[in-house]
C-alpha cells in the first residue's frame, strides 16, 4: 500500500495577444490524497480525493471578467493484468463543483452556461503486450492535461489515444 499526498499552487499573469491592455490572472490551489493498493503484482486499486480552488480574472481596459470555482473530485480506479499479453484499466470519478462568474464594466452579459449537477466520469483503457511491442488504447472524458480552467473541470472533452511502443 502507498499513501500519496499532493499539493499544487499556481499563480500566473499573462498578457492577452488580442488586446494590448489585456491581462489574464490565473490562480490555482489543489490538495489531494491518494491510496494505491497492490494486492499482488498483477493488480492495482487506486482511491483518490482532490480539492481544487481556483480563479481566473481577465482585465481589458475598463472591463473585468472573473471566474471563481471550487471542486471536490473523488475517483476510484483499477489496473489488472488479465493475461500475460493483456492489461486492462479503468476508473470512475465524481466531480462536485461550484463556479461563480462576475462581469464588471462593459456591455457584455455574464456567461453562466455552466452545468448545475455533479459530473460522473469514466475512463477505460487496455494494453496488448507482444514481446517487446505494446499497443495501448485509452478513452477518457477529459484530456489528460488540463489548463486548470473552470471549463476543464466541467465540460466533457472526450479523448481517445492509441499508442504503439517498441522497446529495444
N, C-alpha and C positions, 0 to 999 in steps of 0.2 A: 504494500500500500504506500501511496505517496500523497502527502498533503501539499498543495501548490498555491501559495498566496500570490496575488497580482495587484500592482498599483501602477497607474499611468497618469501623468499630468502633462497636458499640452497647452501652450499659450502661443498664439501666433498673430501677427499683424501683417496683412497683405495689401498691397496696392492693387486696385482693380484696373485692368487693361482698358476697359470700355469707358472709364471716367477718370480724368486726370486728378480730380479731387476725391475719388472714391477710396475708402479704406475699409477692409474687411477684418474684423477682430474675431478670432475663434478661441474658445476656452473649453477644455475637456478635463474631467476628472473621472477616472474609473477605478473601482475597487472590486476585487473578486477573490474567490477561493475555489479551488478545485480539489477533488479527491479522485485519484487514479487507483483502481483496484485491479490487481493482476492475480486471478485465482490460479492460473498456470501460464505456461509460456505461449499458449495458443489463444488466450482470451484476455480482453481488457474491458473493464467497465469504467465509465467516467461520469462524475457528477460535478456540476459547476453552478455557481451562483455569482452574479455580477451586478453591481450598481453603477449607473452612469449618470453623471451630472454635467451638462454642457450648455454652452450658449454661443450664438453667432450674432454679430452686430455688423451691419453694412451701413456705412455712412457715405452719402453722396451729397455734397453741398449742404443744404439745409434739411435734408430728408434722412431719417434713420429707421432702419428695419431691424428689429431684434427678435430672435427666437431663443427661448429658454426651454430646456427639456430635461427630464429625468426619466430613467428607465430601470426596471428591475428585470433581469434576464436569468432564467433558470433553464438548465439543459441537463439531459441525461443521454449518454451515448455508449456505443459498444464497438469493438472490433474483434473479430474472431477468424481464425484460420480454419475454414470448413474442411478443406482437403489440402494436401501438400502443395497443390497448384492454384488454390483459390482462397482468397481472403475477402471477407465482407465487412462492411462497417455501416453505421447509421447513427443518427441522433434525432431527438425531438427536443424542441425548445419552446418556452413560453416567454413572451415579451409583454410586460405591462408598462405603459409609458404615459407621460403627461407632457404635452407641448403647448407653450403659450407664445403667441405671436403679437407683437406690438409695432405699429407704424406711427411715426411722428413726422409731421410736415408733409408737404407734397399733396397731390390729389388722388393718389392710388389708394384703393381699399385694401385692408389687410387680407392676406391669403390664409384661410382656415380650412384648407382641403384635407386635413389630416383625418385619419380613421379614428373612431372613438372606442373600439373594443380592443382588448388584448389580442396579441397575434400568436398563433401556433405555427411553429416552423418545423420542417422535416428536411433532413439531409441524408442522402444514401450514396453508397459507393461500393466498388468491388475492384479487386486486382487479380489478374491472372499471371501466374509465375511459371515461366517455361525456361528452365535453366538460367542463363544469365540475362534473359529478357523478361520484362514486365510490361503488361498492358493494364492501365489503370483507368477506371471510369468513375466520375463523381458528378452528382447532381445536387444542387442546393438552391434554396430560395433566396439566397443573398450572395453577393460577390464575396470572395474570400478576404479581400482587403476593403477597408472602409475609409471614407474621408471623414468619418466621425460626425457627419451632419445628421440632423434630426430625421431627414428623409431616408437615410440609410437604415435606421432602426425600424422604420415603419413600412415603407413600400417594398413589395416583392420585386426583386430584380433577379429572375431566375438565371442560374449559372450552370453550364454543362462543361465538363472538362474531360478530354480523352488524352492520355499521355502514354507514349511508348518510351521505354528506357532499355538501354543495353549496358550492362555492367561489364567492364573489361579491366 
